[in-house]
């Protein structure tokens, strides 16, 4: 299996959705650099909103990561779907980490929220995008779930701050006393969506068998 995985690296690299990833990366860096480019000195809450927006932009790019135009041809192959998905993520993860590091360095340092906490938020939103894409692949025959996942993420980004119960607020300012509790909930969310992604990774047995036949 290890040899097969190595043999897949180059083909998978070539089929990654580079235009979507590059567009999200460039837009995120441009947004993060806006205060520096304009000479603005944003307040802490403005920088926090900016970084949350950049994290969402990154997640929108990741929503396309599991798109596989050849999905119906690769279902019977001996390499399990979770391994193929994990390989896609492994190839992009170092670039995503470098991108987020650049975002934090570009953002105004004087008003930047705690880097670890905002990184936790960004990770949760990114893994949420991957879990949503994996769920769409698991439950439907869609080979390109990216556009639908993008729409769902944008809807969730608008609805979550409005519909979240008061005791479960996630989007709080850094100076809010609930900041630490909110990030405990972000950690729970990250764990939950990671588990959901793992559960939805495998191809359903009935569907796989039907395609082989």
N, C-alpha and C positions, 0 to 999 in steps of 0.2 A: 504493500500500500504506500510505503514511503517513496518508492521509486515512481509510482504512478502519480503521486502528488507533485513530485519534482517535475515530472514531465508536463504537468498541467500549468505550471507557473507562467510560462511564456504565452500559451494560448489564452489563459484567463486575463493576464495583463493586457493583451491586445483587445479583449472584448469589454474591458471596463468602460463605463460611461464617462470618458474623459471630458467631453464638452460640458456636460452638466456639472461635473466636479470642478473643472477649471473656472466655469462661470461663477459658481457659488463662492469659490475661493477668492477670486478677484474682487467680486462685489463685497465680500466680507472684509477684505483688507482695505478696500476703498472706504467703506463705511467707518471702520475703526480709525482710519487716518483723517477723517473729515475735520475733527477739532484741530489737529496739527496743521492741516492744509489751509484752514480758514483763520487760524490764530485765535480760535475761541478757547475759553477757559470754562468748561462745563462744570456744573455743580455735581456733587457725588451721585445724586439720584439720576441725573442726566447720563453720566457715564455708565451707570448700572443699566439703564434702559438701553443704551447704545450696545453694550456688550451682550445683553440678552438678545437684542435684535440680530447681532452678528452670529451668535450661537444658533439662532433659528435659521439664518441663511445657510450656515454650514449643514444643519440637519436637512434642509431642503435639497441640498446637493446629495447627501447620503441616501435620501429617499430613492434615488435612481440606482444605487449601487448593486442591488440584487436583480435588476432588470436583465433578463436573459432571452434574447430573441430566439435562441435555439432550444428553449426549454423543453418543448415536446419531443425533440430529438435526443436530448441528453438524459431523459428520465430513466431509460433502461441501462445506462452505463454503470460499471461496477463501482465507481466512486460515489459514495453517498452524497445526497444534496447538502446536508449540514457541513460536510467537509469542503465542498465546493464554495459554499457561502462563506465559511470561515477563511478560506484562502483569499477570497475577494477582500474581506475585511482586513486580513493580515497585510495584504499588499498596499492598502490605502492608509492603514492606521499610522504608520510613521509619518507620512505626508500630512495627515490630519493633525497629528501632534505638533509638528513643526509649524503648521499654519496657525494653530491656536496660540502657540508660544509667541509667534510674530504679532498676532492680534493683541495679546496682553502687553507686549513691549511697545506697540504703536499707540495704544490707548493712553490718555492722559494719566500719568502716574500719580499726580497730586490728588486726584479724585477717584482713583480706581478702587473698586471694592476688593475684599480679600481674594487673592488669586485662587486659592484652593477651593473656596466656596463657589465662586463663579465658574470654575472649571468643572466642579461637580454638577452644576446646573447644565452646562454645555454637554457634558457626557451623557446625562440622563436624556436630554432632548435628542441627541444623536442616536443613542441606542433605541429610543422610542421610534425614530424613523425606520431603523432597521427592523425592529419588531413588527411594526405595522406592515412593512413590505413583505416580511416573511409570513405574516398572517394572511395577507392577500394571496400570496402564492399557495399557501396551504389550503385555503378555502375555495379558491377559484382556479380556473385554467388560464388566468391572465399571465402572459409572459413579460409584460412591461407594466408593473403596478406603480411605477414611479409617479406619474401624473396624479393618480387617485390619492396616493399617500401625501403628496404635496398639498392637495386640496384639503385633506383631512387635518394635516398639521396646521395649516393656516387657520382653519376653523377652530381647532383646539386652542391655538394661541390667542384667539380673540375671546373664546368662551371661557377658558379656564380661569382667568382673573375675575370674571364676572360671576361665575357660578360656583366657585369653590366655597365651601362652608367657612365661616369666620375662623373656626378653630383649626382649619386645615390650610391656611393661607400659605402659598408657596412664593408668590411674588411680593416680597416685603423689602423695604429699603434697608440698607446696611446698618443704619443707626436705630432701626426698630428693635425693641427688646425681643421680638419673636424671631430674629434672624437665625439664631442657633437652632431653635426648634424647627424652623422652616427647612433648614438644610439637613436635619435628621430625616425629615419627610422626603427631601430630594434623594437622599441615600436609599430610602425604602423604595421610592419610585424607580430609581436606577436598577435596584435588585429585581423588582417585579417585572420590568420590561425586559431585562436580560433573561429571566426565566421564561417569559412568554415567547421570546425569540427562540430559545432553545427548544421549547415544546413544539413550536410551529415549523422548525427547520426540516424535519423529515418529510418525505413525500408520503401521503396516505397510501397504505398497502393496497387497498382496492383500486385506487386510481393508477398506481404504478403497475399493478398486475394487468389491468385493462389495457394499458398502452403497450405492454410487452406483447400481449396476445395480438 
